[in-house]
Amino acid sequence: MSKVALVFPYFRTKAPTEMLFSPLGVASLTAQLRRLGIETRIFDCTFKTFDQIKDDIIAFHPDILGIYSMITLSRNTYRLAEIVRTYLPACLLVAGGPMPTLYPERYSERFDAVFQGEADLSFPRFCQDYFDLKISRNSLQRMPLQNYAGLFINNHLVTIDNPCIHHSEAEIGTFPLPDRSDFDHLAYQREWFQKTGSKTTSIMTTLGCPFNCDFCSKPVFGNLFRRRNLDSVFAEIESILHLGYDSLWIADDNFTLSLSYLKSFCQRMAERQLNWACLSRSTGIDQEIAALMKGAGCKRVYLGLESGSPATLKLMNKKATLVDGLNAVYHFQKAGIEVAAFFIVGYPGESNADIEETFKYALKLPLDEISFNVPFPLPGSKLFERAREIDEEKDWDKENEVTFVYQTEFDQTWLKQRIDQTMQKFKENKPLNKI
């Protein structure tokens, strides 16, 4: 029987900032493939060693192997591709995810095919046709290659670069729930329980982001904001509860963007005894919204406040003000929701005085958690285009909050010292820093 393997090439770093979630992208593709009757297995590297994954993949002996790749997973992606090419020479190698979407020509040097953007429908159809037509990796030109959105192939036999698409809300409504059956749920739950006392997993209810922050890259989901049908969302939540989880991380970039959708979600969620946390923009939040979220089980909100300097927020094209941030924190805290905030310091074009304003702003707010990062020029972002002399040899897969991967005018030692001092002051003030 023809077989597909999907690989999530993250191996644990055990860094203090590590947040472990089973990968929803490969789970969604697996559900689509299995609905077509294709034998599919997920290889989640999170709790495995490289040698274990290598042996497991070879033993499974897939006909097609797809690897999800992003900037911090690039090295693991290429390493696994070399293993497959060495030990399974007939296997068709496929890459997908943010980095292959941005740089398909780079990945095509090591992969037979690349799927750019949202491949929920096109990749499973490609696999089905590949098997039905009895194609090999050396005869892809026999397939109707123009039929698969986002497909990129560039070799001596085939050259094709199909446009990416973004699925409509109606199409998304027909998708099966992500198939989570291949994940080691006990391992994920054990790690979360030891860290937080809860058993948390992730879910996505909306896709896409209409904003254009300077530091952000969104090659897969793009600018088109789409909402999932809430019946499907709550069916997925029920399946998550049956797996033994008791808490949700809502991984949407813009969960609080559509207030009508948010209110409907909260009204239905209030019937369940389930805690959850989410990302939120600072705009549009009032006391009614915050109270509704609290009543629906929201325990913590993460705000990307980014800076305490209006000039830096303008550089970032953030489309939010200091007052927006202040009001959102106030409303959430008053409702009894914990608030964490992310800040970026050392942004190209800002001054030391701007950075000091960010430290002051962060200490002034009644926050439960803060974090400071230096700019991370994600490929596909405006920041990436402007950053000078990016060091592609720098180890981007290590979680280090004060290491620049490009040439910067800021004194890294001074910046780290000021971050450490601010974090220490935050810890000292935290018991008093409440509304």
C-alpha positions in Angstrom: 0.0 0.0 0.0 1.3 3.5 -0.8 2.4 5.5 2.2 3.0 9.1 3.1 5.2 10.3 6.0 4.9 13.8 7.4 7.8 15.1 9.6 7.9 17.9 12.1 11.6 18.4 12.6 11.7 20.0 16.1 14.0 18.4 18.6 13.7 19.6 22.2 16.1 22.4 23.3 14.8 22.4 26.9 15.3 26.1 27.0 13.4 28.0 29.8 11.2 29.7 27.1 10.3 26.4 25.5 6.5 25.9 24.8 5.7 22.5 23.5 2.7 22.0 21.3 1.8 19.2 18.9 2.1 20.6 15.3 -1.3 21.4 13.9 -0.1 21.8 10.3 0.9 18.2 9.8 -2.1 17.1 11.8 -4.4 18.9 9.4 -2.6 17.5 6.3 -2.8 14.0 7.9 -6.6 14.4 8.3 -7.0 15.3 4.6 -4.7 12.5 3.4 -6.5 9.9 5.5 -9.9 11.1 4.3 -8.6 10.2 0.8 -7.7 6.7 2.1 -4.0 7.3 2.0 -1.9 5.6 4.7 -0.2 8.4 6.5 2.0 8.6 9.6 3.3 11.7 11.5 6.9 11.7 12.7 7.0 14.3 15.5 10.6 14.7 16.5 9.8 16.6 19.7 10.4 13.8 22.1 12.8 11.7 19.9 16.5 11.6 19.2 17.7 12.1 15.6 18.7 8.4 15.4 15.3 7.2 16.7 13.5 9.3 14.0 15.9 8.1 11.3 15.2 4.4 12.2 11.5 5.0 12.5 11.3 6.6 9.1 13.4 4.0 7.4 11.3 1.2 9.0 8.0 2.9 7.8 9.5 3.1 4.2 7.2 5.9 2.9 6.7 6.5 -0.8 6.3 10.3 -0.2 7.9 12.1 2.7 7.0 15.7 3.5 8.9 17.9 5.9 7.6 21.1 7.5 10.2 23.8 7.6 10.6 27.2 9.2 13.7 29.4 9.9 14.5 27.7 13.3 14.1 24.2 11.8 16.0 24.6 8.5 19.1 22.7 9.6 17.1 19.8 10.9 15.1 19.8 7.7 18.1 19.5 5.5 19.7 16.9 7.7 16.6 14.7 7.5 16.4 15.2 3.8 19.9 13.9 3.4 19.1 10.8 5.4 16.0 10.1 3.3 17.9 10.6 0.1 20.6 8.2 1.3 18.5 5.4 2.8 15.3 5.7 0.8 16.4 6.8 -2.7 13.1 6.1 -4.4 11.1 8.2 -1.9 9.6 11.5 -3.2 10.9 14.3 -1.0 8.5 17.3 -0.5 9.0 20.5 1.6 6.4 22.8 2.9 5.9 25.6 5.4 7.1 29.2 5.8 10.7 28.9 4.5 9.9 26.7 1.5 7.2 29.2 0.6 9.6 32.1 0.8 12.6 30.3 -0.9 11.2 27.5 -3.0 14.2 27.6 -5.4 16.6 27.0 -2.4 14.6 24.0 -1.2 14.2 22.6 -4.7 18.0 21.9 -4.7 17.4 19.1 -2.2 13.7 18.3 -2.5 11.8 16.9 -5.5 8.9 19.2 -4.9 8.0 22.2 -2.8 4.5 23.3 -1.8 4.1 27.0 -1.1 1.5 28.6 1.1 -1.7 26.8 2.1 -1.5 23.2 0.8 -4.4 21.7 2.7 -6.1 20.6 -0.5 -3.4 20.7 -3.2 -0.8 18.4 -1.5 -3.2 15.6 -0.7 -4.6 15.7 -4.2 -1.0 15.6 -5.5 -0.3 12.5 -3.4 -3.5 10.8 -4.6 -2.7 11.4 -8.2 0.9 10.4 -7.7 -0.2 7.0 -6.4 -3.1 6.5 -8.9 -0.9 7.3 -11.9 1.9 5.1 -10.5 4.4 7.9 -10.8 8.0 7.8 -9.6 10.1 10.8 -8.5 11.8 10.8 -11.8 8.6 11.0 -13.9 6.7 13.9 -12.3 6.3 15.4 -15.8 3.6 12.8 -16.4 1.3 14.4 -13.8 -1.1 17.3 -14.4 1.2 19.6 -12.4 -0.7 22.8 -13.2 -3.6 21.5 -11.1 -1.8 21.8 -7.7 -1.8 25.3 -6.1 1.5 26.4 -4.7 3.5 23.6 -6.4 7.1 24.5 -7.2 9.5 22.1 -9.1 12.7 23.1 -10.7 14.9 20.3 -12.1 16.3 19.1 -15.4 12.9 17.5 -16.3 10.3 19.9 -14.9 10.0 23.6 -14.2 6.7 24.8 -12.6 5.8 27.6 -10.2 2.1 27.6 -9.5 0.6 30.6 -7.6 -0.3 30.2 -3.9 -3.9 30.4 -2.8 -5.7 31.3 0.4 -8.7 29.1 1.2 -12.0 30.8 1.7 -14.0 30.5 4.9 -16.4 28.3 3.0 -13.6 25.9 2.0 -12.1 25.9 5.5 -15.6 24.9 6.7 -15.3 21.6 4.8 -12.0 20.6 6.2 -11.8 17.7 8.6 -10.5 18.3 12.2 -6.8 18.0 12.6 -5.9 14.3 13.2 -3.9 14.3 16.5 -3.8 10.5 16.9 -0.1 10.1 16.1 1.2 12.4 18.9 2.6 11.4 22.2 -0.1 13.2 24.3 1.1 11.8 27.6 4.5 13.3 27.0 3.1 16.7 26.1 0.7 16.7 29.0 3.5 15.6 31.4 5.7 18.5 30.3 3.0 21.1 30.6 1.8 19.8 34.0 5.3 19.9 35.5 5.6 23.5 34.2 2.2 25.0 34.8 0.0 22.5 36.7 -2.2 22.2 33.6 -2.3 20.0 30.5 -2.3 22.5 27.6 -2.5 22.0 23.8 -3.1 24.5 21.0 -5.9 25.2 18.6 -6.4 27.8 15.8 -9.8 29.4 15.2 -8.8 32.1 12.7 -6.2 32.4 9.9 -4.4 35.3 8.4 -3.5 38.9 9.5 -4.6 42.1 7.8 -1.9 44.2 9.5 1.7 44.8 8.2 4.0 45.1 11.1 7.5 45.7 10.0 9.0 42.7 11.9 6.3 40.2 10.9 6.4 37.5 8.3 3.3 35.6 7.2 4.1 33.7 4.1 1.7 30.9 4.5 -1.6 32.5 5.8 -1.0 36.0 4.4 -3.1 39.1 4.8 -6.5 37.5 4.4 -8.3 37.2 7.7 -10.6 34.2 7.9 -12.7 32.6 10.7 -13.4 29.0 11.2 -17.0 27.8 11.7 -17.6 27.7 15.5 -19.3 24.3 15.3 -16.1 22.9 13.9 -14.0 24.7 16.5 -16.1 23.3 19.4 -16.0 19.8 17.9 -12.3 20.1 17.9 -12.3 21.3 21.5 -14.4 18.2 22.5 -11.8 16.0 20.8 -9.1 17.7 22.7 -10.8 17.2 26.0 -11.2 13.5 25.2 -7.4 13.3 24.8 -6.9 14.4 28.4 -6.1 18.1 28.0 -7.6 20.6 30.3 -6.3 23.9 29.0 -6.1 25.6 25.6 -3.5 27.9 23.9 -5.4 29.7 21.2 -2.6 30.2 18.7 -4.3 32.7 16.4 -2.4 35.8 15.5 -5.6 37.9 15.8 -8.0 36.1 18.0 -9.6 39.3 19.4 -9.7 41.1 16.0 -13.4 40.2 15.1 -15.3 41.2 18.2 -18.5 39.6 17.0 -16.7 36.3 16.5 -15.0 36.6 19.9 -18.3 37.3 21.7 -19.9 34.2 20.1 -16.9 32.1 21.0 -17.0 33.3 24.6 -20.8 32.7 24.9 -20.3 29.1 23.9 -17.1 28.6 25.9 -18.7 29.8 29.1 -20.6 26.5 29.3 -17.4 24.6 29.6 -15.0 24.4 32.6 -11.9 25.0 30.5 -9.1 27.5 31.0 -7.5 29.1 28.0 -4.9 31.8 27.0 -4.5 33.7 23.8 -2.7 36.5 21.9 -4.5 39.7 21.6 -4.0 43.1 20.0 -4.2 46.0 22.3 -6.8 47.8 20.2 -10.6 47.3 20.5 -10.5 46.0 24.1 -13.0 47.4 26.6 -14.3 46.3 29.9 -17.3 44.4 28.5 -15.0 42.3 26.2 -12.5 41.6 29.0 -15.3 40.5 31.4 -16.8 38.2 28.7 -13.4 36.6 28.1 -12.9 36.1 31.8 -16.3 34.5 32.2 -15.5 32.1 29.3 -12.4 30.8 31.1 -9.7 33.1 29.8 -6.8 32.9 32.3 -4.1 34.9 30.6 -3.6 37.2 27.6 -0.4 37.9 25.7 0.0 41.4 24.3 2.6 42.3 21.7 3.1 45.9 23.0 6.6 45.9 21.5 7.7 49.4 22.6 7.2 52.3 25.0 8.3 54.8 22.4 5.8 56.3 19.9 8.6 56.9 17.4 9.6 53.2 17.6 6.0 52.0 17.2 5.9 54.1 14.0 9.1 52.5 12.8 7.5 49.1 13.4 4.3 50.1 11.6 2.5 48.8 14.7 -0.9 50.6 14.2 -1.4 50.8 18.0 -0.6 53.5 20.5 0.8 53.5 24.1 -2.7 54.5 25.3 -4.1 51.4 23.5 -1.7 49.2 25.4 -2.4 50.9 28.7 -6.1 50.6 28.3 -6.0 46.9 27.3 -3.8 46.0 30.2 -6.1 47.9 32.6 -9.3 46.2 31.3 -7.8 42.7 31.4 -6.4 43.1 34.8 -9.6 44.6 36.2 -11.5 41.6 34.8 -9.1 39.3 36.6 -7.2 38.1 33.6 -3.4 37.8 33.8 -1.5 39.8 31.3 1.9 39.1 29.7 3.6 41.5 27.3 6.3 41.2 24.7 8.7 44.0 23.9 11.4 44.5 21.3 14.5 46.6 22.0 17.3 47.6 19.8 15.1 48.2 16.7 16.9 49.7 13.6 16.4 53.4 13.7 15.5 53.8 17.4 17.7 55.5 19.9 19.0 54.5 23.4 16.4 57.0 24.8 13.6 55.2 22.9 14.8 51.9 24.5 14.8 53.5 28.0 11.2 54.6 27.3 10.3 51.0 26.7 11.8 49.9 30.0 9.9 52.6 31.8 6.7 51.8 30.1 7.0 48.0 30.9 7.6 48.8 34.6 4.7 51.2 34.8 2.1 48.7 33.6 0.5 46.2 36.0 1.8 43.2 34.2 2.2 39.6 35.3 5.0 38.7 32.9 7.3 40.6 30.6 9.9 39.6 28.1 12.4 41.6 26.0 13.8 40.4 22.7 16.1 42.0 20.2 14.7 42.3 16.6 14.5 39.0 14.8 14.5 39.7 11.0 12.2 36.9 9.8 12.6 36.2 6.1 9.7 37.7 4.3 9.4 40.7 6.7 10.2 44.3 5.9 12.7 44.2 8.7 14.6 41.4 6.9 14.8 43.5 3.8 16.3 46.4 5.8 18.6 44.6 8.2 22.3 45.0 7.3 24.6 42.0 6.7 22.4 39.2 8.2 24.6 36.4 9.3 23.1 33.3 7.8 25.7 31.2 9.7 24.4 32.4 13.0 22.6 29.6 14.9 19.0 30.7 14.5 17.7 27.6 16.1 18.9 28.5 19.5 16.5 30.4 21.8 18.6 33.4 22.8 16.9 36.7 23.5 19.9 39.1 23.2 21.8 37.9 20.2 21.6 39.9 17.0 21.8 38.0 13.8 22.7 41.1 11.8 24.9 44.1 12.0 23.5 46.6 14.6 24.6 49.9 16.0 23.6 49.0 19.5 26.0 47.8 22.2 24.9 44.3 22.9 26.6 44.1 26.3 24.8 47.3 27.5 21.5 46.2 26.1 21.7 42.8 27.9 22.7 44.6 31.1 19.7 47.0 30.9 17.4 44.1 30.2 18.7 42.2 33.2 18.3 45.3 35.4 14.8 45.9 34.2 13.8 42.3 34.7 15.2 42.4 38.3 13.3 45.6 39.0 10.1 44.0 37.6 10.4 41.0 39.9 10.9 43.3 42.9 7.9 45.5 42.1 5.6 42.7 40.9 3.7 42.1 44.2 2.9 45.8 44.3 2.3 46.4 40.6 -1.4 45.6 40.5 -4.6 47.6 39.9 
